[in-house]
Amino acid sequence: MNSRWLLTSALFLGLALNPAATRLEYSPTEGAQIEKTFNGEFTVFIENVDATMNGQPMPIGMDEIDPSEREGVFSYSVEVLDVLKSVADGRATKLVRTYNTVEGTAEGGGNSEEGSFDELVGQSVEFVWDEEGELYTRSLVDEDAEVEDNLIQSLAAEIEMSGLLPEGEVSVGDTWEVPGEMMAALMVPGIDFYAASKLDSEESVEIPVEILDTLRTSMEEAIIECKFAGLSGDDEGELAVISYTLNAEVSLDLGDVLAEQMDEASEQMEMEMDEFTVDLSLELEGELLWNVKAGRFSSYEIKGEVALDGYMTMTMGGGQMELEGEAEASAEFVVEGEASAKS
């Protein structure tokens, strides 16, 4: 048996046992035009609410409320066209995004409400990468368009889901971890909650920045587990399949944050927040299909459940009244996104 045959056999055996590694990276192409759609639905159910005033039970009457009255369903739909004007170092340094559809619905308690950011629909926003500040600046292409600037500044430039990608090459079966804060980009893509929280606007997301800081810090303990499941294909080319899951328990202590908010708001009646905690149980799973050649996502899905337990104590009237409350709620959600080259 000659040495050449042995060497060739060993090579083929090695390839069979260790298939070629694949590099998955975001590699935008200058001039590319990408159509993207995102659809999400969230169902929230109030399980139970208990409260006492000075140790005496308060008549909440949860048993008398029809279950349908305790459920809320929120959904959204977004369609955009991204035109990559310039790219550098694996990043779109100038991006023009046209918002073709931005709408949502809210149903609960027998009521239904539809809404859309009409002023944004049909408008184009230019995102330019600021290397020194390491962030995107945002501005309307049509400077004469009547769109509130606070709304523009709350938009996120990056909706590529590239935060789920591994560093370096991977082979089928390899796993890696991603910070849990990536959940926000997966669940509500296109919104920069941190930037929006700093804005004073009816159209912006009204969440105090301190609460987002607390949530971000707590989510650092939550880890998204990712796995390279293999390669598949479609009309656009070879697709890498990445599955991901998150199972975590997260605790938020919002007492100090809400106490400060109440101090600013309670002018007529003296109120003091003593304690406010929220415990979250998160279970989610999803799949990302990544176009290897184009260097962008082709589609993704994320779905899961969230259980919430809240507890609070507060005093009112200079300490004459002590309120204690507990609440339990649950939520289910599913979000889907797709991207394709404009035909």
C-alpha positions as CSV (number, residue, x, y, z in Angstrom):
1,M,0.0,0.0,0.0
2,N,1.8,3.1,-1.2
3,S,2.0,6.3,0.9
4,R,0.2,8.4,-1.8
5,W,-3.0,6.2,-1.4
6,L,-2.8,6.5,2.4
7,L,-2.4,10.3,2.2
8,T,-5.4,10.6,-0.2
9,S,-7.6,8.3,2.0
10,A,-6.7,10.3,5.1
11,L,-7.6,13.6,3.3
12,F,-11.0,12.3,2.2
13,L,-11.7,10.9,5.7
14,G,-10.7,14.2,7.3
15,L,-13.1,16.1,5.0
16,A,-15.9,13.7,5.8
17,L,-15.4,14.0,9.6
18,N,-14.7,17.7,9.5
19,P,-16.7,19.4,6.7
20,A,-15.5,22.7,5.4
21,A,-16.0,25.7,7.6
22,T,-18.2,28.6,6.5
23,R,-17.7,32.2,7.2
24,L,-21.0,34.1,7.9
25,E,-20.7,37.9,7.8
26,Y,-22.6,41.0,6.8
27,S,-21.0,42.1,3.5
28,P,-23.2,44.9,2.0
29,T,-22.8,45.7,-1.7
30,E,-22.7,49.3,-2.8
31,G,-25.7,50.2,-4.9
32,A,-27.7,47.2,-3.7
33,Q,-31.5,47.7,-3.4
34,I,-33.1,45.4,-0.8
35,E,-36.8,45.1,0.0
36,K,-37.6,44.1,3.6
37,T,-40.8,43.3,5.4
38,F,-41.5,42.7,9.1
39,N,-44.7,41.5,10.7
40,G,-45.2,40.9,14.4
41,E,-48.1,40.0,16.7
42,F,-48.1,40.1,20.5
43,T,-50.8,38.7,22.8
44,V,-50.8,39.8,26.4
45,F,-53.0,38.3,29.1
46,I,-53.5,39.7,32.6
47,E,-53.5,36.5,34.8
48,N,-54.2,38.1,38.2
49,V,-54.0,41.3,40.2
50,D,-54.1,41.6,44.0
51,A,-53.9,44.7,46.1
52,T,-54.3,45.8,49.7
53,M,-54.7,49.2,51.4
54,N,-53.4,49.4,54.9
55,G,-53.4,45.6,55.0
56,Q,-57.0,45.3,53.9
57,P,-57.9,43.6,50.6
58,M,-59.0,45.9,47.8
59,P,-61.9,44.7,45.6
60,I,-60.1,44.2,42.3
61,G,-62.8,41.8,41.1
62,M,-60.6,39.9,38.7
63,D,-62.9,36.8,38.9
64,E,-65.8,38.9,37.6
65,I,-63.9,40.1,34.5
66,D,-64.4,38.0,31.4
67,P,-61.1,36.5,30.2
68,S,-61.5,38.3,26.8
69,E,-61.5,41.6,28.7
70,R,-58.1,40.8,30.1
71,E,-56.4,40.0,26.8
72,G,-54.8,42.5,24.5
73,V,-53.5,41.8,21.0
74,F,-51.0,44.1,19.3
75,S,-49.7,43.7,15.8
76,Y,-47.6,45.7,13.3
77,S,-46.5,45.6,9.7
78,V,-43.5,47.4,8.2
79,E,-42.3,47.4,4.6
80,V,-39.2,49.3,3.5
81,L,-36.8,49.6,0.6
82,D,-33.1,50.0,1.5
83,V,-30.7,51.5,-1.1
84,L,-27.0,51.2,-0.1
85,K,-25.4,54.4,-1.4
86,S,-21.9,53.6,-0.1
87,V,-20.2,50.9,2.0
88,A,-16.9,50.5,3.8
89,D,-15.4,48.1,6.2
90,G,-18.4,45.8,6.1
91,R,-20.9,48.5,6.9
92,A,-23.3,50.6,5.0
93,T,-21.9,54.1,5.5
94,K,-24.7,55.8,3.6
95,L,-28.1,54.2,3.5
96,V,-31.4,55.6,2.1
97,R,-34.5,53.8,3.5
98,T,-38.0,54.4,2.0
99,Y,-40.9,53.5,4.3
100,N,-43.6,52.1,2.1
101,T,-45.8,50.7,5.0
102,V,-45.8,51.4,8.7
103,E,-49.0,50.4,10.5
104,G,-50.2,48.6,13.6
105,T,-53.4,47.5,15.4
106,A,-54.3,47.2,19.1
107,E,-57.3,45.1,20.3
108,G,-58.4,44.6,23.9
109,G,-61.3,45.0,26.2
110,G,-63.8,44.8,23.3
111,N,-62.1,47.8,21.6
112,S,-60.0,47.9,18.4
113,E,-57.7,50.6,17.2
114,E,-55.7,50.9,14.1
115,G,-52.9,53.3,13.6
116,S,-50.0,54.2,11.3
117,F,-47.3,56.7,11.1
118,D,-48.9,58.3,8.1
119,E,-46.4,61.2,8.0
120,L,-43.5,58.6,7.6
121,V,-45.2,56.5,4.9
122,G,-43.7,57.2,1.5
123,Q,-40.8,59.2,3.0
124,S,-37.1,58.4,2.6
125,V,-34.6,58.7,5.5
126,E,-30.9,58.9,4.9
127,F,-28.7,57.2,7.5
128,V,-25.0,58.3,7.4
129,W,-22.4,56.6,9.5
130,D,-20.4,58.9,11.8
131,E,-17.0,57.2,12.3
132,E,-15.9,59.5,15.1
133,G,-19.2,59.2,17.1
134,E,-19.6,55.5,16.1
135,L,-23.3,56.0,15.3
136,Y,-25.7,56.8,12.5
137,T,-27.0,60.3,11.9
138,R,-30.6,60.5,10.4
139,S,-32.2,63.0,8.2
140,L,-35.1,63.2,5.7
141,V,-34.2,63.2,2.0
142,D,-37.1,65.6,1.4
143,E,-36.2,68.5,3.7
144,D,-39.6,70.1,3.1
145,A,-41.6,67.0,4.2
146,E,-43.7,67.5,7.4
147,V,-42.3,64.7,9.5
148,E,-41.6,65.3,13.2
149,D,-37.8,65.2,13.7
150,N,-38.2,63.2,17.0
151,L,-39.8,60.4,15.0
152,I,-36.9,60.4,12.6
153,Q,-34.3,60.3,15.4
154,S,-36.0,57.3,17.0
155,L,-35.5,55.1,13.9
156,A,-32.7,52.4,13.8
157,A,-30.5,52.1,10.8
158,E,-29.4,48.5,11.3
159,I,-32.1,45.9,10.7
160,E,-29.8,43.2,9.3
161,M,-30.0,40.7,12.2
162,S,-26.2,40.5,11.8
163,G,-25.9,40.5,15.6
164,L,-26.8,36.8,15.5
165,L,-23.8,35.9,13.4
166,P,-20.7,34.1,14.8
167,E,-17.2,35.5,14.9
168,G,-14.9,33.7,12.4
169,E,-15.7,30.5,10.5
170,V,-18.1,27.8,11.7
171,S,-18.9,24.2,10.8
172,V,-22.3,22.5,11.0
173,G,-23.2,21.9,14.7
174,D,-21.0,24.7,16.0
175,T,-22.6,26.9,18.7
176,W,-22.0,30.4,20.0
177,E,-23.6,32.9,22.4
178,V,-25.2,36.3,21.7
179,P,-26.2,38.9,24.4
180,G,-29.8,38.8,25.3
181,E,-30.3,42.5,24.5
182,M,-30.4,41.5,20.8
183,M,-34.0,40.5,21.5
184,A,-35.2,44.1,21.0
185,A,-33.9,44.2,17.4
186,L,-35.5,40.9,16.7
187,M,-38.9,41.6,18.2
188,V,-39.3,45.2,17.0
189,P,-36.8,45.9,14.2
190,G,-36.2,49.4,13.0
191,I,-36.8,51.2,16.3
192,D,-33.9,52.6,18.4
193,F,-35.6,52.4,21.9
194,Y,-32.7,54.0,23.6
195,A,-32.7,57.0,21.3
196,A,-36.5,57.2,21.4
197,S,-36.6,57.2,25.2
198,K,-34.6,60.5,25.2
199,L,-37.1,62.3,23.0
200,D,-40.2,64.3,24.0
201,S,-42.7,63.4,21.3
202,E,-46.2,62.0,20.9
203,E,-44.8,59.8,18.1
204,S,-41.8,58.5,20.1
205,V,-41.7,55.5,22.4
206,E,-42.3,56.9,25.9
207,I,-40.1,54.7,28.0
208,P,-37.8,56.5,30.5
209,V,-34.2,56.0,29.7
210,E,-33.5,54.8,33.2
211,I,-35.8,51.9,32.8
212,L,-34.1,50.9,29.6
213,D,-30.7,51.1,31.3
214,T,-32.0,48.8,34.0
215,L,-33.5,46.4,31.5
216,R,-30.3,46.4,29.4
217,T,-28.2,45.7,32.4
218,S,-30.4,42.8,33.5
219,M,-30.5,41.4,30.0
220,E,-26.7,41.1,30.0
221,E,-27.3,38.0,32.1
222,A,-29.6,36.5,29.5
223,I,-27.9,34.6,26.7
224,I,-29.1,33.7,23.2
225,E,-27.7,30.3,22.3
226,C,-27.1,30.0,18.5
227,K,-26.3,27.0,16.4
228,F,-25.2,26.6,12.8
229,A,-27.7,24.0,11.6
230,G,-26.3,23.7,8.0
231,L,-26.8,25.0,4.5
232,S,-29.9,25.1,2.2
233,G,-30.7,27.0,-0.9
234,D,-33.4,29.0,-2.7
235,D,-33.7,31.1,-5.8
236,E,-31.3,33.7,-4.4
237,G,-28.5,31.3,-3.6
238,E,-27.0,29.3,-0.7
239,L,-28.5,30.0,2.7
240,A,-27.0,29.3,6.1
241,V,-29.5,28.1,8.7
242,I,-29.0,29.4,12.2
243,S,-31.3,28.3,15.0
244,Y,-31.4,30.1,18.3
245,T,-33.0,29.9,21.7
246,L,-33.2,31.9,24.9
247,N,-34.4,30.6,28.3
248,A,-33.7,33.0,31.1
249,E,-35.0,34.5,34.4
250,V,-34.6,38.2,34.6
251,S,-35.3,40.5,37.6
252,L,-35.7,44.2,37.4
253,D,-35.6,46.5,40.4
254,L,-37.4,49.7,39.3
255,G,-38.1,51.2,42.7
256,D,-35.6,54.0,42.5
257,V,-36.4,54.9,38.9
258,L,-40.2,55.0,39.4
259,A,-39.8,56.9,42.7
260,E,-38.0,59.7,40.9
261,Q,-40.7,59.7,38.2
262,M,-43.4,60.0,40.9
263,D,-41.6,62.8,42.7
264,E,-41.7,64.8,39.5
265,A,-45.4,64.0,38.9
266,S,-47.0,64.0,42.4
267,E,-47.7,67.6,43.0
268,Q,-51.3,67.4,44.3
269,M,-50.9,64.3,46.4
270,E,-47.8,63.1,48.2
271,M,-46.8,59.7,47.0
272,E,-43.7,57.7,47.6
273,M,-42.6,54.5,45.9
274,D,-41.0,52.1,48.3
275,E,-40.5,49.0,46.2
276,F,-41.2,48.0,42.6
277,T,-39.8,44.7,41.2
278,V,-40.6,42.8,38.0
279,D,-39.5,39.2,37.5
280,L,-39.5,38.0,33.9
281,S,-39.4,34.4,32.6
282,L,-38.3,34.3,29.0
283,E,-38.6,31.4,26.6
284,L,-38.0,32.0,22.9
285,E,-36.8,30.2,19.8
286,G,-36.2,31.2,16.2
287,E,-34.4,30.6,13.0
288,L,-32.3,32.9,10.7
289,L,-31.7,32.2,7.1
290,W,-28.5,34.0,6.0
291,N,-27.7,34.5,2.3
292,V,-24.0,33.5,2.2
293,K,-23.1,35.1,-1.1
294,A,-25.1,38.3,-0.7
295,G,-23.9,38.7,2.9
296,R,-27.3,39.6,4.3
297,F,-30.3,38.0,6.0
298,S,-33.0,36.3,3.7
299,S,-35.6,35.7,6.4
300,Y,-35.9,35.1,10.1
301,E,-38.6,34.1,12.7
302,I,-38.7,34.5,16.4
303,K,-41.5,33.3,18.7
304,G,-41.8,32.7,22.4
305,E,-43.5,33.3,25.7
306,V,-42.9,35.7,28.5
307,A,-44.3,35.4,32.1
308,L,-44.3,38.5,34.3
309,D,-44.6,38.8,38.1
310,G,-44.7,42.3,39.5
311,Y,-44.7,43.5,43.1
312,M,-44.9,47.0,44.5
313,T,-45.4,48.9,47.7
314,M,-46.0,52.6,48.1
315,T,-47.2,55.2,50.6
316,M,-49.6,58.1,50.1
317,G,-50.8,61.0,52.1
318,G,-47.7,61.4,54.1
319,G,-47.6,57.8,55.2
320,Q,-51.3,57.5,56.2
321,M,-52.0,55.0,53.4
322,E,-49.9,52.1,52.5
323,L,-50.6,50.3,49.2
324,E,-49.3,46.9,48.3
325,G,-49.9,45.2,45.0
326,E,-49.0,42.1,43.0
327,A,-49.7,41.3,39.4
328,E,-49.2,38.3,37.1
329,A,-49.3,38.5,33.3
330,S,-48.2,36.4,30.4
331,A,-47.5,37.1,26.7
332,E,-47.0,35.2,23.5
333,F,-45.4,36.6,20.4
334,V,-44.3,35.8,16.9
335,V,-42.3,38.1,14.6
336,E,-41.2,37.3,11.0
337,G,-38.9,39.2,8.6
338,E,-37.9,38.8,5.0
339,A,-35.4,40.5,2.7
340,S,-34.8,40.1,-1.0
341,A,-33.1,42.0,-3.8
342,K,-35.5,44.4,-5.6
343,S,-36.4,42.9,-9.0
